[in-house]
């Protein structure tokens, strides 16, 4: 079936046996299987749009003038190429980079940084978009949490969401202009958000929220917690804050903090671009579910985070 939402009005149409979800408000979509052209009567769906549209661009169309101004209008030639999560709606583009420290499980750390960047033509780098789910092993982790066989959960995820991509840049440096695009504000500092996920989740689970914050001028550090033990999770938050402070002070060593991997030169450039750009006086700890409990645990301890 097709679900269409516009100005709090919901219309429901039957399209056969292939379920399709279309969220007009968030400009996002997902499909269960097959391709759009195989769906019966797909060319007639343009009647749902408030504005005239061509047959090719009637199904999914970034027609918002706001998105056009940001350079985020989806090219018609790529309308059907990749399924993606909702676009960030702030004034900045969003860059994403994963950073992993050295150390055993109790000391090492994996963090995903999302930061505002100057570049906004995200459709030009669609081929380099990362999948929302970092690896198939995460499905096995999810299945353990919900008490399902991994094969069953894979089928459920495939039928409901398919393969979702993150419409973000990878390893773009921090924005050099201020809110108004003026280069005189190049040294503007950005507030920092450290995000803690819930049980059974990972650093990518809350990508829509984190990227939305980054597009509005926040530097977001989404922690990958390696255990459900509360004390260990709280320690990981504290280590992440300390990492961000060292990053802001420009004292990180390239060969001592994160594990070398292909493409690390670009990654190191992103980290260096954040030196002196983090406003650690405006630090926000945030989390969902068990992540919220973790945040309260961190704040209840005597520490010098604030």
GUMIDO-327684 format. One record per residue (C-alpha): residue in three letters; chain; residue number from 1; x, y, z. Coordinates in steps of 0.2 Angstrom, whole numbers, padded with zeros to 4 digits. Each point is the difference from the previous one (the first is absolute). Layout:
BEGIN
<pt code="ALA" unit="A" pos="NUM" u="X" v="Y" w="Z"/>
...
//
This chain:
BEGIN
<pt code="UNK" unit="A" pos="1" u="0000" v="0000" w="0000"/>
<pt code="UNK" unit="A" pos="2" u="0005" v="0018" w="-0002"/>
<pt code="UNK" unit="A" pos="3" u="-0001" v="0012" w="0015"/>
<pt code="UNK" unit="A" pos="4" u="0001" v="0019" w="-0005"/>
<pt code="UNK" unit="A" pos="5" u="0001" v="0014" w="0013"/>
<pt code="UNK" unit="A" pos="6" u="-0002" v="0018" w="-0004"/>
<pt code="UNK" unit="A" pos="7" u="-0005" v="0013" w="0013"/>
<pt code="UNK" unit="A" pos="8" u="-0006" v="-0013" w="0013"/>
<pt code="UNK" unit="A" pos="9" u="-0011" v="-0008" w="-0013"/>
<pt code="UNK" unit="A" pos="10" u="0002" v="-0018" w="-0004"/>
<pt code="UNK" unit="A" pos="11" u="-0006" v="-0009" w="-0016"/>
<pt code="UNK" unit="A" pos="12" u="0001" v="-0018" w="-0002"/>
<pt code="UNK" unit="A" pos="13" u="0001" v="-0009" w="-0017"/>
<pt code="UNK" unit="A" pos="14" u="0001" v="-0018" w="-0005"/>
<pt code="UNK" unit="A" pos="15" u="0014" v="-0004" w="-0011"/>
<pt code="UNK" unit="A" pos="16" u="0000" v="-0019" w="0000"/>
<pt code="UNK" unit="A" pos="17" u="0010" v="-0012" w="0011"/>
<pt code="UNK" unit="A" pos="18" u="0016" v="0011" w="0000"/>
<pt code="UNK" unit="A" pos="19" u="0000" v="0012" w="0015"/>
<pt code="UNK" unit="A" pos="20" u="0007" v="0017" w="-0002"/>
<pt code="UNK" unit="A" pos="21" u="0002" v="0014" w="0012"/>
<pt code="UNK" unit="A" pos="22" u="0001" v="0018" w="-0006"/>
<pt code="UNK" unit="A" pos="23" u="0002" v="0014" w="0013"/>
<pt code="UNK" unit="A" pos="24" u="-0003" v="0017" w="-0009"/>
<pt code="UNK" unit="A" pos="25" u="0004" v="0010" w="0016"/>
<pt code="UNK" unit="A" pos="26" u="0017" v="-0007" w="0002"/>
<pt code="UNK" unit="A" pos="27" u="0004" v="-0002" w="-0018"/>
<pt code="UNK" unit="A" pos="28" u="0005" v="-0018" w="0003"/>
<pt code="UNK" unit="A" pos="29" u="-0006" v="-0017" w="-0007"/>
<pt code="UNK" unit="A" pos="30" u="0004" v="-0018" w="0001"/>
<pt code="UNK" unit="A" pos="31" u="-0006" v="-0016" w="-0009"/>
<pt code="UNK" unit="A" pos="32" u="-0001" v="-0018" w="0004"/>
<pt code="UNK" unit="A" pos="33" u="0005" v="-0008" w="-0016"/>
<pt code="UNK" unit="A" pos="34" u="0001" v="0001" w="-0019"/>
<pt code="UNK" unit="A" pos="35" u="0002" v="0016" w="-0009"/>
<pt code="UNK" unit="A" pos="36" u="-0012" v="0015" w="-0002"/>
<pt code="UNK" unit="A" pos="37" u="-0004" v="-0003" w="-0018"/>
<pt code="UNK" unit="A" pos="38" u="-0006" v="-0018" w="0004"/>
<pt code="UNK" unit="A" pos="39" u="-0014" v="0007" w="0011"/>
<pt code="UNK" unit="A" pos="40" u="-0017" v="0002" w="-0007"/>
<pt code="UNK" unit="A" pos="41" u="-0006" v="0017" w="-0005"/>
<pt code="UNK" unit="A" pos="42" u="0015" v="0009" w="0007"/>
<pt code="UNK" unit="A" pos="43" u="-0001" v="0014" w="-0013"/>
<pt code="UNK" unit="A" pos="44" u="-0017" v="0005" w="0007"/>
<pt code="UNK" unit="A" pos="45" u="0007" v="0004" w="0017"/>
<pt code="UNK" unit="A" pos="46" u="0005" v="0017" w="-0006"/>
<pt code="UNK" unit="A" pos="47" u="-0018" v="0005" w="0003"/>
<pt code="UNK" unit="A" pos="48" u="0004" v="0000" w="0019"/>
<pt code="UNK" unit="A" pos="49" u="0012" v="0014" w="-0002"/>
<pt code="UNK" unit="A" pos="50" u="-0006" v="0018" w="0003"/>
<pt code="UNK" unit="A" pos="51" u="0011" v="0006" w="-0015"/>
<pt code="UNK" unit="A" pos="52" u="0001" v="-0006" w="-0018"/>
<pt code="UNK" unit="A" pos="53" u="0014" v="-0012" w="-0003"/>
<pt code="UNK" unit="A" pos="54" u="0007" v="-0010" w="-0014"/>
<pt code="UNK" unit="A" pos="55" u="-0004" v="-0019" w="-0001"/>
<pt code="UNK" unit="A" pos="56" u="0019" v="-0004" w="0004"/>
<pt code="UNK" unit="A" pos="57" u="0000" v="0012" w="0015"/>
<pt code="UNK" unit="A" pos="58" u="-0017" v="-0003" w="0007"/>
<pt code="UNK" unit="A" pos="59" u="0004" v="-0014" w="0012"/>
<pt code="UNK" unit="A" pos="60" u="0013" v="0008" w="0010"/>
<pt code="UNK" unit="A" pos="61" u="0004" v="0018" w="-0003"/>
<pt code="UNK" unit="A" pos="62" u="0010" v="0012" w="0011"/>
<pt code="UNK" unit="A" pos="63" u="-0011" v="0015" w="-0005"/>
<pt code="UNK" unit="A" pos="64" u="0002" v="0010" w="0015"/>
<pt code="UNK" unit="A" pos="65" u="0008" v="0017" w="-0004"/>
<pt code="UNK" unit="A" pos="66" u="0009" v="-0001" w="0016"/>
<pt code="UNK" unit="A" pos="67" u="0009" v="-0016" w="-0006"/>
<pt code="UNK" unit="A" pos="68" u="0004" v="0009" w="-0016"/>
<pt code="UNK" unit="A" pos="69" u="0008" v="0014" w="0008"/>
<pt code="UNK" unit="A" pos="70" u="0011" v="-0012" w="0010"/>
<pt code="UNK" unit="A" pos="71" u="0006" v="-0009" w="-0016"/>
<pt code="UNK" unit="A" pos="72" u="-0009" v="-0016" w="0006"/>
<pt code="UNK" unit="A" pos="73" u="-0013" v="-0002" w="-0013"/>
<pt code="UNK" unit="A" pos="74" u="0001" v="-0018" w="-0007"/>
<pt code="UNK" unit="A" pos="75" u="0005" v="-0002" w="-0018"/>
<pt code="UNK" unit="A" pos="76" u="-0014" v="-0008" w="-0010"/>
<pt code="UNK" unit="A" pos="77" u="0013" v="-0012" w="-0008"/>
<pt code="UNK" unit="A" pos="78" u="0003" v="-0007" w="0017"/>
<pt code="UNK" unit="A" pos="79" u="-0018" v="-0001" w="0007"/>
<pt code="UNK" unit="A" pos="80" u="-0001" v="-0018" w="0001"/>
<pt code="UNK" unit="A" pos="81" u="0019" v="-0005" w="0004"/>
<pt code="UNK" unit="A" pos="82" u="0001" v="0000" w="0019"/>
<pt code="UNK" unit="A" pos="83" u="-0012" v="-0001" w="0015"/>
<pt code="UNK" unit="A" pos="84" u="0006" v="0012" w="0014"/>
<pt code="UNK" unit="A" pos="85" u="-0005" v="0007" w="0017"/>
<pt code="UNK" unit="A" pos="86" u="-0008" v="0017" w="0001"/>
<pt code="UNK" unit="A" pos="87" u="0011" v="0014" w="-0005"/>
<pt code="UNK" unit="A" pos="88" u="0007" v="0012" w="0014"/>
<pt code="UNK" unit="A" pos="89" u="-0009" v="0016" w="-0001"/>
<pt code="UNK" unit="A" pos="90" u="0012" v="0013" w="0007"/>
<pt code="UNK" unit="A" pos="91" u="0010" v="0013" w="-0008"/>
<pt code="UNK" unit="A" pos="92" u="0016" v="-0010" w="-0001"/>
<pt code="UNK" unit="A" pos="93" u="0005" v="-0016" w="-0009"/>
<pt code="UNK" unit="A" pos="94" u="0005" v="-0014" w="0011"/>
<pt code="UNK" unit="A" pos="95" u="0016" v="-0010" w="0000"/>
<pt code="UNK" unit="A" pos="96" u="0002" v="-0017" w="0009"/>
<pt code="UNK" unit="A" pos="97" u="0016" v="-0009" w="0005"/>
<pt code="UNK" unit="A" pos="98" u="0003" v="-0015" w="0011"/>
<pt code="UNK" unit="A" pos="99" u="0014" v="0001" w="0013"/>
<pt code="UNK" unit="A" pos="100" u="0007" v="-0015" w="0010"/>
<pt code="UNK" unit="A" pos="101" u="0013" v="0001" w="0013"/>
<pt code="UNK" unit="A" pos="102" u="0014" v="-0013" w="0004"/>
<pt code="UNK" unit="A" pos="103" u="-0002" v="-0011" w="0016"/>
<pt code="UNK" unit="A" pos="104" u="-0009" v="-0016" w="0006"/>
<pt code="UNK" unit="A" pos="105" u="-0019" v="0000" w="0001"/>
<pt code="UNK" unit="A" pos="106" u="0000" v="0008" w="0017"/>
<pt code="UNK" unit="A" pos="107" u="0011" v="0015" w="-0006"/>
<pt code="UNK" unit="A" pos="108" u="-0003" v="0001" w="-0018"/>
<pt code="UNK" unit="A" pos="109" u="-0014" v="0010" w="-0008"/>
<pt code="UNK" unit="A" pos="110" u="-0010" v="0002" w="-0016"/>
<pt code="UNK" unit="A" pos="111" u="-0009" v="0017" w="-0003"/>
<pt code="UNK" unit="A" pos="112" u="-0009" v="0007" w="-0015"/>
<pt code="UNK" unit="A" pos="113" u="0002" v="0018" w="-0003"/>
<pt code="UNK" unit="A" pos="114" u="-0013" v="0010" w="-0009"/>
<pt code="UNK" unit="A" pos="115" u="0005" v="0018" w="-0003"/>
<pt code="UNK" unit="A" pos="116" u="-0006" v="0015" w="-0010"/>
<pt code="UNK" unit="A" pos="117" u="0009" v="0003" w="-0017"/>
<pt code="UNK" unit="A" pos="118" u="0000" v="0013" w="-0014"/>
<pt code="UNK" unit="A" pos="119" u="-0004" v="-0012" w="-0014"/>
<pt code="UNK" unit="A" pos="120" u="-0018" v="-0003" w="-0003"/>
<pt code="UNK" unit="A" pos="121" u="-0001" v="-0009" w="-0017"/>
<pt code="UNK" unit="A" pos="122" u="-0003" v="-0017" w="0008"/>
<pt code="UNK" unit="A" pos="123" u="-0008" v="-0007" w="-0016"/>
<pt code="UNK" unit="A" pos="124" u="0017" v="0001" w="-0009"/>
<pt code="UNK" unit="A" pos="125" u="0008" v="-0012" w="0012"/>
<pt code="UNK" unit="A" pos="126" u="-0015" v="-0013" w="0001"/>
<pt code="UNK" unit="A" pos="127" u="0012" v="-0014" w="-0005"/>
<pt code="UNK" unit="A" pos="128" u="0010" v="0002" w="0016"/>
<pt code="UNK" unit="A" pos="129" u="-0015" v="0000" w="0012"/>
<pt code="UNK" unit="A" pos="130" u="0002" v="-0012" w="0014"/>
<pt code="UNK" unit="A" pos="131" u="-0014" v="-0013" w="0004"/>
<pt code="UNK" unit="A" pos="132" u="-0010" v="0004" w="0016"/>
<pt code="UNK" unit="A" pos="133" u="0005" v="-0017" w="0007"/>
<pt code="UNK" unit="A" pos="134" u="0019" v="0000" w="0001"/>
<pt code="UNK" unit="A" pos="135" u="0002" v="-0019" w="-0002"/>
<pt code="UNK" unit="A" pos="136" u="-0011" v="-0016" w="-0001"/>
<pt code="UNK" unit="A" pos="137" u="0007" v="-0005" w="0017"/>
<pt code="UNK" unit="A" pos="138" u="-0011" v="0013" w="0008"/>
<pt code="UNK" unit="A" pos="139" u="-0015" v="-0010" w="-0006"/>
<pt code="UNK" unit="A" pos="140" u="0006" v="-0014" w="0011"/>
<pt code="UNK" unit="A" pos="141" u="0001" v="0012" w="0014"/>
<pt code="UNK" unit="A" pos="142" u="-0017" v="0007" w="-0002"/>
<pt code="UNK" unit="A" pos="143" u="-0007" v="-0018" w="-0002"/>
<pt code="UNK" unit="A" pos="144" u="0007" v="-0005" w="0017"/>
<pt code="UNK" unit="A" pos="145" u="-0008" v="0015" w="0008"/>
<pt code="UNK" unit="A" pos="146" u="-0017" v="-0003" w="-0007"/>
<pt code="UNK" unit="A" pos="147" u="0001" v="-0019" w="0002"/>
<pt code="UNK" unit="A" pos="148" u="-0001" v="-0004" w="-0019"/>
<pt code="UNK" unit="A" pos="149" u="0010" v="-0011" w="-0012"/>
<pt code="UNK" unit="A" pos="150" u="0011" v="0011" w="-0010"/>
<pt code="UNK" unit="A" pos="151" u="-0007" v="-0006" w="-0016"/>
<pt code="UNK" unit="A" pos="152" u="-0017" v="0004" w="0005"/>
<pt code="UNK" unit="A" pos="153" u="0005" v="0018" w="0005"/>
<pt code="UNK" unit="A" pos="154" u="0009" v="0002" w="-0016"/>
<pt code="UNK" unit="A" pos="155" u="-0016" v="-0004" w="-0010"/>
<pt code="UNK" unit="A" pos="156" u="-0010" v="0012" w="0011"/>
<pt code="UNK" unit="A" pos="157" u="0012" v="0014" w="-0003"/>
<pt code="UNK" unit="A" pos="158" u="0001" v="-0003" w="-0018"/>
<pt code="UNK" unit="A" pos="159" u="-0019" v="0000" w="-0002"/>
<pt code="UNK" unit="A" pos="160" u="-0003" v="0016" w="0010"/>
<pt code="UNK" unit="A" pos="161" u="0015" v="0011" w="-0004"/>
<pt code="UNK" unit="A" pos="162" u="0012" v="-0008" w="-0012"/>
<pt code="UNK" unit="A" pos="163" u="0017" v="0007" w="-0001"/>
<pt code="UNK" unit="A" pos="164" u="0000" v="0017" w="0007"/>
<pt code="UNK" unit="A" pos="165" u="0014" v="0013" w="-0003"/>
<pt code="UNK" unit="A" pos="166" u="0006" v="0015" w="0009"/>
<pt code="UNK" unit="A" pos="167" u="-0001" v="0016" w="-0011"/>
<pt code="UNK" unit="A" pos="168" u="0016" v="0007" w="0008"/>
<pt code="UNK" unit="A" pos="169" u="0017" v="0005" w="-0005"/>
<pt code="UNK" unit="A" pos="170" u="0015" v="-0011" w="0006"/>
<pt code="UNK" unit="A" pos="171" u="0015" v="0008" w="0006"/>
<pt code="UNK" unit="A" pos="172" u="-0003" v="0018" w="-0005"/>
<pt code="UNK" unit="A" pos="173" u="0008" v="0013" w="0012"/>
<pt code="UNK" unit="A" pos="174" u="-0009" v="0011" w="0012"/>
<pt code="UNK" unit="A" pos="175" u="-0009" v="0015" w="-0007"/>
<pt code="UNK" unit="A" pos="176" u="0011" v="0015" w="-0002"/>
<pt code="UNK" unit="A" pos="177" u="-0014" v="0013" w="-0001"/>
<pt code="UNK" unit="A" pos="178" u="-0013" v="0006" w="0013"/>
<pt code="UNK" unit="A" pos="179" u="-0019" v="0000" w="0000"/>
<pt code="UNK" unit="A" pos="180" u="-0001" v="0013" w="-0013"/>
<pt code="UNK" unit="A" pos="181" u="0014" v="-0008" w="-0011"/>
<pt code="UNK" unit="A" pos="182" u="0012" v="0015" w="0004"/>
<pt code="UNK" unit="A" pos="183" u="0018" v="-0006" w="-0001"/>
<pt code="UNK" unit="A" pos="184" u="0003" v="0013" w="0014"/>
<pt code="UNK" unit="A" pos="185" u="-0008" v="-0012" w="0012"/>
<pt code="UNK" unit="A" pos="186" u="0012" v="-0014" w="-0005"/>
<pt code="UNK" unit="A" pos="187" u="0005" v="-0003" w="0018"/>
<pt code="UNK" unit="A" pos="188" u="-0017" v="-0002" w="0007"/>
<pt code="UNK" unit="A" pos="189" u="-0001" v="-0014" w="0013"/>
<pt code="UNK" unit="A" pos="190" u="-0014" v="-0013" w="-0001"/>
<pt code="UNK" unit="A" pos="191" u="-0008" v="-0007" w="0016"/>
<pt code="UNK" unit="A" pos="192" u="0003" v="-0019" w="0003"/>
<pt code="UNK" unit="A" pos="193" u="-0013" v="-0014" w="0003"/>
<pt code="UNK" unit="A" pos="194" u="0006" v="-0017" w="0006"/>
<pt code="UNK" unit="A" pos="195" u="-0014" v="-0013" w="-0004"/>
<pt code="UNK" unit="A" pos="196" u="-0002" v="-0016" w="0009"/>
<pt code="UNK" unit="A" pos="197" u="-0011" v="-0014" w="-0008"/>
<pt code="UNK" unit="A" pos="198" u="-0012" v="-0012" w="0008"/>
<pt code="UNK" unit="A" pos="199" u="0002" v="-0018" w="0003"/>
<pt code="UNK" unit="A" pos="200" u="0001" v="-0011" w="-0015"/>
<pt code="UNK" unit="A" pos="201" u="0005" v="0015" w="-0011"/>
<pt code="UNK" unit="A" pos="202" u="0015" v="0007" w="-0008"/>
<pt code="UNK" unit="A" pos="203" u="0008" v="0016" w="-0005"/>
<pt code="UNK" unit="A" pos="204" u="-0010" v="0001" w="-0016"/>
<pt code="UNK" unit="A" pos="205" u="-0017" v="-0003" w="0007"/>
<pt code="UNK" unit="A" pos="206" u="-0004" v="0018" w="0003"/>
<pt code="UNK" unit="A" pos="207" u="0008" v="0007" w="-0015"/>
<pt code="UNK" unit="A" pos="208" u="-0015" v="0010" w="-0005"/>
<pt code="UNK" unit="A" pos="209" u="0000" v="0009" w="0017"/>
<pt code="UNK" unit="A" pos="210" u="0019" v="0003" w="0000"/>
<pt code="UNK" unit="A" pos="211" u="0001" v="0006" w="-0018"/>
<pt code="UNK" unit="A" pos="212" u="-0014" v="0012" w="0003"/>
<pt code="UNK" unit="A" pos="213" u="0009" v="0008" w="0015"/>
<pt code="UNK" unit="A" pos="214" u="0016" v="0001" w="-0010"/>
<pt code="UNK" unit="A" pos="215" u="-0009" v="0009" w="-0015"/>
<pt code="UNK" unit="A" pos="216" u="-0005" v="0013" w="0013"/>
<pt code="UNK" unit="A" pos="217" u="0018" v="0003" w="0006"/>
<pt code="UNK" unit="A" pos="218" u="0004" v="-0013" w="0013"/>
<pt code="UNK" unit="A" pos="219" u="0014" v="-0012" w="0000"/>
<pt code="UNK" unit="A" pos="220" u="-0007" v="-0017" w="0005"/>
<pt code="UNK" unit="A" pos="221" u="0010" v="-0014" w="0007"/>
<pt code="UNK" unit="A" pos="222" u="-0011" v="-0016" w="0000"/>
<pt code="UNK" unit="A" pos="223" u="0009" v="-0013" w="0011"/>
<pt code="UNK" unit="A" pos="224" u="0000" v="-0019" w="-0004"/>
<pt code="UNK" unit="A" pos="225" u="-0002" v="-0008" w="0017"/>
<pt code="UNK" unit="A" pos="226" u="0008" v="-0017" w="0001"/>
<pt code="UNK" unit="A" pos="227" u="-0010" v="-0006" w="0015"/>
<pt code="UNK" unit="A" pos="228" u="-0016" v="0001" w="0009"/>
<pt code="UNK" unit="A" pos="229" u="0009" v="0003" w="0016"/>
<pt code="UNK" unit="A" pos="230" u="-0005" v="0017" w="0007"/>
<pt code="UNK" unit="A" pos="231" u="0017" v="0004" w="0008"/>
<pt code="UNK" unit="A" pos="232" u="0009" v="-0004" w="-0016"/>
<pt code="UNK" unit="A" pos="233" u="-0011" v="0010" w="-0011"/>
<pt code="UNK" unit="A" pos="234" u="0002" v="0015" w="0012"/>
<pt code="UNK" unit="A" pos="235" u="0019" v="-0002" w="-0002"/>
<pt code="UNK" unit="A" pos="236" u="-0002" v="0000" w="-0019"/>
<pt code="UNK" unit="A" pos="237" u="-0009" v="0017" w="0001"/>
<pt code="UNK" unit="A" pos="238" u="0013" v="0007" w="0011"/>
<pt code="UNK" unit="A" pos="239" u="0014" v="-0006" w="-0012"/>
<pt code="UNK" unit="A" pos="240" u="-0009" v="0007" w="-0015"/>
<pt code="UNK" unit="A" pos="241" u="-0001" v="0017" w="0008"/>
<pt code="UNK" unit="A" pos="242" u="0018" v="0000" w="0004"/>
<pt code="UNK" unit="A" pos="243" u="0004" v="-0005" w="-0018"/>
<pt code="UNK" unit="A" pos="244" u="-0010" v="0015" w="-0006"/>
<pt code="UNK" unit="A" pos="245" u="0009" v="0011" w="0011"/>
<pt code="UNK" unit="A" pos="246" u="0017" v="-0006" w="-0006"/>
<pt code="UNK" unit="A" pos="247" u="-0007" v="0001" w="-0018"/>
<pt code="UNK" unit="A" pos="248" u="-0005" v="0018" w="0003"/>
<pt code="UNK" unit="A" pos="249" u="0017" v="0004" w="0008"/>
<pt code="UNK" unit="A" pos="250" u="0009" v="-0007" w="-0015"/>
<pt code="UNK" unit="A" pos="251" u="0011" v="-0012" w="0010"/>
<pt code="UNK" unit="A" pos="252" u="-0006" v="-0017" w="-0007"/>
<pt code="UNK" unit="A" pos="253" u="0014" v="-0010" w="-0008"/>
<pt code="UNK" unit="A" pos="254" u="-0004" v="-0008" w="-0017"/>
<pt code="UNK" unit="A" pos="255" u="0009" v="-0017" w="0004"/>
<pt code="UNK" unit="A" pos="256" u="-0007" v="-0002" w="0018"/>
<pt code="UNK" unit="A" pos="257" u="-0019" v="0003" w="0000"/>
<pt code="UNK" unit="A" pos="258" u="-0009" v="-0009" w="-0013"/>
<pt code="UNK" unit="A" pos="259" u="0004" v="-0016" w="-0009"/>
<pt code="UNK" unit="A" pos="260" u="0007" v="0003" w="-0018"/>
<pt code="UNK" unit="A" pos="261" u="-0011" v="-0005" w="-0014"/>
<pt code="UNK" unit="A" pos="262" u="-0002" v="0004" w="-0018"/>
<pt code="UNK" unit="A" pos="263" u="-0004" v="0018" w="-0003"/>
<pt code="UNK" unit="A" pos="264" u="0007" v="0006" w="0017"/>
<pt code="UNK" unit="A" pos="265" u="0008" v="0015" w="-0008"/>
<pt code="UNK" unit="A" pos="266" u="-0016" v="0007" w="-0004"/>
<pt code="UNK" unit="A" pos="267" u="-0007" v="-0005" w="0017"/>
<pt code="UNK" unit="A" pos="268" u="0015" v="0009" w="0008"/>
<pt code="UNK" unit="A" pos="269" u="-0004" v="0016" w="-0010"/>
<pt code="UNK" unit="A" pos="270" u="-0017" v="0000" w="0007"/>
<pt code="UNK" unit="A" pos="271" u="0006" v="-0002" w="0018"/>
<pt code="UNK" unit="A" pos="272" u="0013" v="0014" w="-0002"/>
<pt code="UNK" unit="A" pos="273" u="-0014" v="0012" w="-0007"/>
<pt code="UNK" unit="A" pos="274" u="-0009" v="-0002" w="0017"/>
<pt code="UNK" unit="A" pos="275" u="0015" v="0007" w="0010"/>
<pt code="UNK" unit="A" pos="276" u="-0006" v="0016" w="0008"/>
<pt code="UNK" unit="A" pos="277" u="-0017" v="-0001" w="-0007"/>
<pt code="UNK" unit="A" pos="278" u="-0009" v="-0009" w="0014"/>
<pt code="UNK" unit="A" pos="279" u="-0009" v="0010" w="0014"/>
<pt code="UNK" unit="A" pos="280" u="0003" v="-0011" w="0014"/>
<pt code="UNK" unit="A" pos="281" u="-0008" v="0012" w="0012"/>
<pt code="UNK" unit="A" pos="282" u="-0016" v="-0005" w="-0009"/>
<pt code="UNK" unit="A" pos="283" u="0001" v="-0018" w="0002"/>
<pt code="UNK" unit="A" pos="284" u="-0016" v="-0010" w="0000"/>
<pt code="UNK" unit="A" pos="285" u="-0002" v="-0019" w="0005"/>
<pt code="UNK" unit="A" pos="286" u="-0015" v="-0008" w="-0007"/>
<pt code="UNK" unit="A" pos="287" u="-0006" v="-0018" w="-0002"/>
<pt code="UNK" unit="A" pos="288" u="-0016" v="-0011" w="-0003"/>
<pt code="UNK" unit="A" pos="289" u="-0006" v="-0014" w="0011"/>
<pt code="UNK" unit="A" pos="290" u="0015" v="-0008" w="0008"/>
<pt code="UNK" unit="A" pos="291" u="0010" v="0015" w="-0007"/>
<pt code="UNK" unit="A" pos="292" u="-0010" v="0012" w="0010"/>
<pt code="UNK" unit="A" pos="293" u="0004" v="-0011" w="0016"/>
<pt code="UNK" unit="A" pos="294" u="0018" v="0001" w="-0005"/>
<pt code="UNK" unit="A" pos="295" u="-0001" v="0019" w="-0001"/>
<pt code="UNK" unit="A" pos="296" u="-0007" v="0001" w="0017"/>
<pt code="UNK" unit="A" pos="297" u="0013" v="-0012" w="0007"/>
<pt code="UNK" unit="A" pos="298" u="0014" v="0011" w="-0008"/>
<pt code="UNK" unit="A" pos="299" u="-0008" v="0016" w="0008"/>
<pt code="UNK" unit="A" pos="300" u="-0002" v="-0008" w="0017"/>
<pt code="UNK" unit="A" pos="301" u="0019" v="-0003" w="0001"/>
<pt code="UNK" unit="A" pos="302" u="0013" v="0012" w="0006"/>
<pt code="UNK" unit="A" pos="303" u="0009" v="0005" w="-0016"/>
<pt code="UNK" unit="A" pos="304" u="0007" v="0015" w="-0009"/>
<pt code="UNK" unit="A" pos="305" u="-0010" v="-0002" w="-0016"/>
<pt code="UNK" unit="A" pos="306" u="-0009" v="0017" w="0003"/>
//
